[in-house]
Amino acid sequence: MTTAQPLDVQPTPLALLLLGREADPRSERGVECPGDLPAPSDPDLVERARAAKAKLGDKVFVLGHHYQRDEVIEFADVTGDSFKLARDAAARPDAEYIVFCGVHFMAESADILTGDDQQVVLPDLAAGCSMADMATAEQVAECWDVLTEAGIAEQVVPVSYMNSSADIKAFTGEHGGTICTSSNAERALDWAFAQGDPATSKVLFLPDQHLGRNTAVRDMGMSLEDCVVYNPHKPNGGLTTEQLQNARMILWRGHCSVHGRFSLESVEDVRARIPGVNVLVHPECKHEVVEAADYVGSTEYIIKALEAAPAGSKWAIGTELNLVRRLANRFADQDKEIVFLDKTVCFCSTMNRIDLPHLVWTLESLAAGKTVNRIEVDPGTAAFAKLALERMLALP
C-alpha cells in the first residue's frame, strides 16, 4: 500500500489578497494592516472611538460612505457618495488627517484633491473595490493600442467612472477625457462626444459597462447596437476592427459585484410579493433591470426620492444593503415600507472591511501621533488624474 504524500498546495495570489496578506501593485486590493486591532467584542469600542476622536479634535475629519456600517457612520463628520466625500475633504484644508471610511479608490481621490500637508488614511488597506480592480493601467494601455491599430484612437475620448483607480483616472486625463459620477454621466458623455465630429466621435467608458450602457441607451437614445463590450482578457478585447469602428460606445467589461446581482427575476418577484411597490435601482444595475424599474438614479437620488415619497408608499431598492436598511429604519415612523430588491442579503464585502475595530485602531494611532495606512498617489499620476477630475467639475 502506497502512503499518500502531502500535497504541496500554496495559496493563490487572489487568496492571499482576500486574506489581506499580500499586495498586488496592479490592483487596488491592499495589504496586511500593521498593529493589533481591538477585539470586535470589546464593549468599550464606542467609548474608545469617541475618546480618540475628541482628543484629535479639529485635526481629524472623518468621511463615511453611504454603504458603510451604522457603527462606522456614527463617527462620520459627513456622509455621502464617493465624489461628494472627496469634495468635502478638499473643503477642509485645516484638517491634518482625513480618515476615509470607504474603499481605496475613494481615498486616492481624496488625496488627489487635498493639500500636500494633509494625510489621507484608510482604516483597512484591504478595502478595495472589485469594479475598480477590473481595469488595470496595463490593460487599458493595451486597449488603447488596439484602438490605435483599428485606426480610431483619435476619435475616442475616454470617460471613466469615479469608481476607478488613480491610474485609470490619470490615463483618462492624459488622453483628453473626463471623470463622471452616476449623477452626471449623461453630461460627461455629451461633453465627450462634442470634443470631435459628432458623426464619428466615440467614447471608451471605464470600468462599469452597465452605467455606460444605461446612460447611452436609456438617457441619450442610443441603441444597444451602438455599444460593444471590450473584454481585456481576450485578444483585441474580443472585438473585430469593424465592430470597433462601427461602435459609438466602447464599454469596458467591468461591473459592480453588488448591483450586478440584481436580476429581472428580482423585479418580477418583488412586484408579485408587494402589490403597488415602486422599484428604484442604481444605474450600475444590468440594463434589463433598469428597464424594468420604475425609477433609476444615483445613491443621492435614491435618498432624495425616499425623502420625498408619500407616507404609506412601498419601495424596493436595488442598491447596497447597509444603505437600504438604514433608510428603512429612518423612514419607518413615516409608514414607508422599504425593502431590499433581492431576497438574498448582499453587503458590499470590501466596504464592510471598515468596521469599528479598524476605526478605533486608526483614531487611537493618530491620537498617539502615529500615522497608519496613509494613502498617497504619486505626483505624476495625481497631476493627470486631477486634470480629469477638474474637467468633470467644469461640466455644464
Legacy VTK file of the C-alpha trace (Angstrom):
# vtk DataFile Version 3.0
C-alpha trace
ASCII
DATASET POLYDATA
POINTS 396 float
0.000 0.000 0.000
1.404 3.346 -1.024
1.444 6.092 1.566
-0.233 9.226 0.357
2.129 12.150 0.074
1.077 15.537 1.389
0.056 17.915 -1.371
2.253 20.946 -1.827
-0.625 23.398 -2.124
0.222 27.081 -1.888
-2.354 29.861 -1.514
-3.056 31.591 -4.810
-2.280 35.319 -5.179
-6.016 36.039 -5.148
-6.487 34.071 -1.933
-3.639 35.968 -0.288
-5.131 39.274 -1.396
-8.515 38.376 0.024
-6.825 37.436 3.268
-5.123 40.815 3.309
-1.667 39.239 3.419
-0.157 40.316 0.127
-0.163 43.274 -2.237
-0.599 43.497 -5.985
0.877 46.721 -7.417
-1.525 46.464 -10.379
-4.567 46.071 -8.179
-6.344 48.191 -5.606
-6.623 45.454 -3.051
-4.344 46.056 -0.175
-2.010 44.501 2.308
-1.932 43.353 5.886
-2.513 46.210 8.297
0.216 46.712 10.893
-0.654 46.794 14.553
-3.115 44.883 16.688
-6.797 45.601 16.250
-9.023 45.666 19.314
-11.345 42.697 19.656
-14.706 43.152 17.859
-16.424 42.068 21.078
-14.765 44.780 23.159
-17.699 46.550 24.869
-15.658 49.729 25.160
-15.127 50.249 21.406
-17.663 53.042 21.092
-16.231 54.957 24.041
-12.681 54.397 22.770
-13.626 55.797 19.372
-15.299 58.814 20.953
-12.329 59.477 23.219
-9.756 59.233 20.413
-11.812 61.443 18.099
-12.293 64.000 20.856
-8.553 64.030 21.573
-7.813 64.693 17.914
-10.414 67.460 17.712
-10.265 69.551 14.531
-7.097 67.750 13.420
-9.214 64.872 12.094
-12.074 64.837 9.595
-13.917 61.527 9.220
-15.720 60.723 5.970
-18.333 57.950 5.814
-19.613 56.486 2.562
-23.317 55.655 2.422
-22.526 51.922 2.187
-20.636 51.810 5.475
-21.872 50.023 8.582
-24.011 52.017 11.017
-21.358 51.593 13.715
-18.896 53.461 11.464
-21.325 56.062 10.125
-21.948 57.101 13.751
-18.468 58.639 13.831
-18.515 60.275 10.394
-18.421 64.065 10.258
-20.061 63.907 6.827
-21.678 61.141 4.788
-22.161 60.880 1.059
-21.164 59.164 -2.155
-17.545 58.884 -3.256
-17.245 62.178 -5.123
-19.167 64.248 -2.587
-16.870 62.975 0.146
-13.728 63.753 -1.869
-15.001 67.303 -2.373
-15.869 67.558 1.325
-12.308 66.550 2.153
-10.909 69.202 -0.196
-13.111 71.782 1.542
-11.400 71.115 4.892
-7.809 72.305 4.318
-7.215 72.772 8.045
-7.763 69.101 8.868
-4.417 67.378 9.304
-5.901 63.890 8.945
-8.655 62.791 6.569
-9.955 59.390 7.673
-11.847 57.939 4.728
-14.315 55.222 5.699
-14.861 53.857 2.229
-12.653 51.991 -0.222
-9.235 52.520 -1.767
-10.128 54.464 -4.911
-12.131 56.923 -2.809
-9.187 57.609 -0.526
-6.989 58.086 -3.607
-9.387 60.727 -4.956
-9.358 62.489 -1.611
-5.542 62.501 -1.629
-5.530 63.962 -5.146
-7.903 66.778 -4.189
-6.471 67.678 -0.764
-3.344 69.611 0.139
0.165 68.188 0.332
0.221 68.829 4.076
-2.876 66.694 4.665
-2.746 62.958 5.253
-5.487 60.688 3.929
-5.933 57.465 5.899
-7.883 54.305 5.010
-8.690 52.255 8.143
-8.177 48.945 6.294
-5.868 48.822 3.285
-7.642 45.699 2.045
-10.848 47.690 1.486
-10.693 47.736 -2.282
-13.342 47.726 -4.990
-13.961 44.766 -7.255
-15.170 47.042 -10.052
-12.116 49.286 -9.903
-9.914 46.170 -9.857
-11.397 45.104 -13.202
-9.395 47.743 -15.108
-5.637 47.963 -14.584
-3.302 50.508 -16.132
-1.596 47.836 -18.244
-4.912 46.533 -19.591
-6.150 49.998 -20.509
-2.857 50.869 -22.222
-3.176 47.670 -24.259
-6.758 48.597 -25.139
-5.568 51.974 -26.423
-3.047 50.166 -28.631
-5.915 48.082 -30.037
-7.893 51.249 -30.768
-4.848 52.794 -32.408
-4.327 49.752 -34.636
-8.015 49.910 -35.577
-7.446 53.491 -36.718
-9.945 55.052 -34.329
-7.930 56.204 -31.303
-8.050 59.828 -32.467
-11.856 59.643 -32.492
-12.104 58.163 -28.965
-12.482 60.154 -25.765
-12.153 58.168 -22.519
-14.777 58.707 -19.834
-14.020 56.978 -16.555
-16.420 56.402 -13.713
-15.420 57.795 -10.332
-15.189 54.157 -9.198
-11.760 53.679 -10.764
-8.172 53.712 -9.582
-5.935 56.779 -9.685
-4.009 55.146 -12.550
-7.169 54.931 -14.669
-8.135 58.495 -13.814
-4.631 59.580 -14.846
-4.913 57.710 -18.160
-8.223 59.469 -18.732
-6.762 62.885 -18.017
-3.700 62.288 -20.178
-5.855 61.210 -23.140
-8.208 64.179 -23.061
-11.060 62.573 -21.161
-13.112 63.250 -18.065
-14.379 61.517 -14.958
-18.088 61.047 -14.271
-20.348 60.019 -11.435
-23.634 58.154 -11.665
-25.322 61.562 -11.307
-23.582 63.352 -14.178
-22.730 60.526 -16.580
-25.024 61.892 -19.282
-23.429 65.340 -19.107
-19.977 63.754 -19.245
-20.901 61.741 -22.350
-22.441 64.790 -24.037
-19.186 66.645 -23.407
-17.065 63.756 -24.684
-18.980 63.367 -27.943
-18.723 67.123 -28.518
-14.911 67.018 -28.434
-14.789 65.839 -32.067
-17.034 65.348 -35.048
-20.405 64.234 -33.588
-20.831 61.887 -36.542
-17.655 59.933 -35.791
-16.854 60.588 -32.112
-16.617 57.574 -29.820
-16.306 57.034 -26.082
-14.272 54.450 -24.215
-16.249 54.055 -20.983
-14.357 52.664 -17.960
-14.775 50.473 -15.953
-18.531 49.852 -15.458
-20.239 48.614 -18.590
-23.718 48.882 -17.064
-23.576 52.577 -16.163
-22.161 53.319 -19.617
-24.810 51.287 -21.439
-27.715 52.536 -19.337
-26.697 56.163 -19.787
-26.165 55.843 -23.531
-29.310 53.854 -24.294
-31.806 54.874 -21.621
-30.846 58.526 -21.198
-29.335 59.508 -24.560
-31.424 57.499 -27.016
-28.682 55.326 -28.476
-29.344 51.717 -29.387
-27.807 48.615 -27.885
-26.157 48.100 -31.282
-24.220 51.342 -30.733
-22.476 49.658 -27.793
-19.761 46.997 -27.798
-18.060 45.424 -24.789
-14.258 45.329 -24.652
-13.042 42.284 -22.731
-9.455 42.864 -21.524
-8.956 39.112 -21.115
-9.436 38.386 -24.843
-7.200 39.265 -27.809
-8.258 42.646 -29.232
-10.859 42.794 -26.489
-12.828 40.052 -28.210
-13.861 42.520 -30.920
-13.183 42.848 -34.630
-11.831 46.024 -36.177
-15.180 46.525 -37.890
-17.064 46.277 -34.571
-14.788 48.884 -33.019
-15.120 51.196 -35.996
-18.923 50.958 -36.024
-19.404 51.419 -32.281
-20.198 54.704 -30.576
-19.750 53.372 -27.038
-16.846 51.029 -26.273
-17.741 49.663 -22.857
-15.139 48.123 -20.582
-16.119 44.684 -19.311
-16.473 45.640 -15.663
-19.316 45.691 -13.184
-20.256 46.180 -9.536
-20.472 42.897 -7.669
-23.384 44.212 -5.581
-25.512 45.922 -8.226
-24.724 43.236 -10.773
-26.526 40.606 -8.695
-29.971 42.159 -9.175
-31.946 40.435 -11.920
-35.164 40.784 -13.872
-36.468 37.909 -11.732
-35.792 40.037 -8.637
-38.021 42.775 -10.014
-40.785 40.386 -11.033
-40.655 38.618 -7.670
-40.930 41.767 -5.575
-43.835 43.041 -7.676
-45.655 39.745 -7.061
-44.939 39.832 -3.313
-45.697 43.531 -2.703
-48.568 44.891 -4.806
-48.105 48.558 -5.686
-44.378 48.572 -4.902
-42.116 51.172 -6.524
-38.889 49.665 -7.828
-35.955 52.082 -7.525
-32.497 50.965 -8.694
-28.990 52.290 -9.177
-27.755 52.707 -12.789
-24.941 50.239 -12.092
-27.594 47.521 -12.378
-27.951 45.459 -15.552
-29.800 47.040 -18.455
-32.809 44.716 -18.223
-33.184 45.550 -14.512
-33.031 49.277 -15.193
-35.600 48.908 -17.977
-37.973 47.050 -15.650
-37.613 49.520 -12.763
-39.913 52.458 -12.062
-37.110 54.820 -11.067
-33.360 54.859 -11.692
-30.766 57.066 -10.061
-27.585 57.562 -8.082
-27.231 56.957 -4.369
-28.053 60.591 -3.639
-31.080 60.349 -5.961
-32.303 57.270 -4.108
-32.074 59.036 -0.746
-33.870 62.146 -2.006
-36.598 60.073 -3.690
-37.361 58.302 -0.433
-37.293 61.569 1.498
-39.944 62.946 -0.873
-42.018 59.750 -1.016
-45.514 59.944 0.489
-46.372 58.143 3.705
-47.671 54.643 3.127
-45.737 54.164 -0.119
-43.845 50.930 -0.796
-40.340 50.740 -2.225
-37.943 48.003 -3.333
-34.428 49.384 -3.597
-31.687 47.936 -5.795
-28.501 49.082 -4.102
-26.192 48.139 -1.212
-27.907 46.636 1.828
-26.378 48.834 4.546
-27.917 51.898 2.909
-31.271 50.207 2.260
-31.519 49.052 5.865
-30.567 52.494 7.174
-33.230 54.145 5.004
-35.847 51.599 6.073
-35.163 52.409 9.725
-35.069 56.148 9.073
-38.495 56.262 7.444
-40.242 53.528 9.454
-42.147 56.079 11.541
-43.470 57.646 8.317
-45.111 54.366 7.318
-42.868 53.973 4.277
-42.218 50.312 3.511
-38.662 49.959 2.181
-37.216 46.557 1.260
-34.098 45.231 -0.445
-34.837 44.349 -4.061
-33.252 40.892 -3.862
-34.332 38.347 -1.249
-30.681 37.360 -0.726
-28.777 39.580 1.694
-25.866 41.316 -0.004
-23.467 43.750 1.605
-20.521 45.248 -0.233
-17.852 42.943 1.192
-14.972 45.382 0.701
-16.851 48.329 2.197
-17.615 46.128 5.196
-13.919 45.632 5.862
-14.067 49.036 7.536
-15.505 48.162 10.915
-15.385 49.663 14.392
-12.163 47.861 15.472
-10.328 49.222 12.402
-11.695 52.713 13.002
-10.742 52.633 16.696
-7.235 51.423 15.847
-6.874 54.197 13.273
-8.112 57.004 15.531
-6.115 55.849 18.543
-2.963 55.557 16.432
-3.427 59.089 15.078
-4.150 60.399 18.574
-0.858 58.843 19.688
0.984 60.661 16.901
1.376 57.654 14.610
0.027 57.833 11.057
-1.203 54.465 9.779
-2.446 53.289 6.398
-1.734 56.562 4.647
-2.891 56.677 1.006
-0.519 58.605 -1.253
-0.835 58.998 -5.021
2.460 59.764 -6.746
2.675 63.331 -8.130
2.771 62.352 -11.816
-0.319 60.181 -11.551
-2.074 62.731 -9.357
-1.489 65.564 -11.856
-3.201 63.799 -14.771
-5.934 62.363 -12.525
-6.664 65.826 -11.140
-6.892 67.136 -14.703
-9.608 64.587 -15.466
-11.437 65.412 -12.238
-11.251 69.145 -12.963
-12.781 68.550 -16.397
-15.697 66.895 -14.644
-16.058 69.827 -12.248
-16.193 72.162 -15.257
-19.019 70.252 -16.952
-22.036 72.463 -17.731
LINES 1 397
396 0 1 2 3 4 5 6 7 8 9 10 11 12 13 14 15 16 17 18 19 20 21 22 23 24 25 26 27 28 29 30 31 32 33 34 35 36 37 38 39 40 41 42 43 44 45 46 47 48 49 50 51 52 53 54 55 56 57 58 59 60 61 62 63 64 65 66 67 68 69 70 71 72 73 74 75 76 77 78 79 80 81 82 83 84 85 86 87 88 89 90 91 92 93 94 95 96 97 98 99 100 101 102 103 104 105 106 107 108 109 110 111 112 113 114 115 116 117 118 119 120 121 122 123 124 125 126 127 128 129 130 131 132 133 134 135 136 137 138 139 140 141 142 143 144 145 146 147 148 149 150 151 152 153 154 155 156 157 158 159 160 161 162 163 164 165 166 167 168 169 170 171 172 173 174 175 176 177 178 179 180 181 182 183 184 185 186 187 188 189 190 191 192 193 194 195 196 197 198 199 200 201 202 203 204 205 206 207 208 209 210 211 212 213 214 215 216 217 218 219 220 221 222 223 224 225 226 227 228 229 230 231 232 233 234 235 236 237 238 239 240 241 242 243 244 245 246 247 248 249 250 251 252 253 254 255 256 257 258 259 260 261 262 263 264 265 266 267 268 269 270 271 272 273 274 275 276 277 278 279 280 281 282 283 284 285 286 287 288 289 290 291 292 293 294 295 296 297 298 299 300 301 302 303 304 305 306 307 308 309 310 311 312 313 314 315 316 317 318 319 320 321 322 323 324 325 326 327 328 329 330 331 332 333 334 335 336 337 338 339 340 341 342 343 344 345 346 347 348 349 350 351 352 353 354 355 356 357 358 359 360 361 362 363 364 365 366 367 368 369 370 371 372 373 374 375 376 377 378 379 380 381 382 383 384 385 386 387 388 389 390 391 392 393 394 395
